[in-house]
Amino acid sequence: MTLLEVRTKVVQISGRYDLVVNAIDYADDGADFYINAAIKMLDRMVDLPDSLANIFYEPDAGEYSITIPNSCRVLQEVWANDSEGRWKLEYLEPDVFRKKYSSPVNDIPTGSPIYYTFIDSRSLVSAYQDHLAEFIDKYAIEGSGYGTRGVVFGPPLDVSHVIDVIGLFHQVMLNDDSDSNFWTYKEEDLLVRTALYKLEAHSRGTENAKNWLSAIRDDVLLIDFDVAAEESQGVTQMEG
């Protein structure tokens, strides 16, 4: 199904024709909000094989941080590579990282990155990178918004490196009528019902919402079983 087809089905089942411009073209007038909320909810309920992805950055010499897009819901690992090889960075808790790199950046010898930490920060803009520890303390820039997450690594780069962040990502959000993703392609019925749950929970929050949620969880459990069965292929049973 496409976004248009999902939207049409959600409106027809719910009777909420106020969420589309008209019942001819079914152009969005609020329905997509609930559909995309449903996608995020399903993403959090089950880890699909294609939820795991890599995102690559190439910061310049002297830099020591990158900003992670909001589509990344779980950060897992950070790797670096240069012309000589690829290696996994060692994670440090934020307080440990802060103590290790508490000096002003200009006083820290540059090199290949060794350590990293994850942070929630309102800014990782290069022009404000005066002190590594300030980022751990969430130094804010006016107008930078909220909820930005990033990775700070040390030491600062001596030359440009490729930084590879591995994590779990949301399915792409649907904007155009022809858009699709895993949920519209493989589990369209589940997506429709989850959108109906979101709609019910937002509008009335009655027992109907609980009924939708119960049915959603049953289907998610079946998907979990399929994912587990796939992952178990090739696993050799140990004999005792």
Beta strands, then each sheet from edge to edge (+ up, - down):
strand 1: 52-57
strand 2: 65-68
strand 3: 72-82
strand 4: 85-88
strand 5: 90-91
strand 6: 115-120
strand 7: 149-154
strand 8: 162-169
sheet 1: 1+ 8- 3+ 4-
sheet 2: 2+ 7- 6+ 5+
end
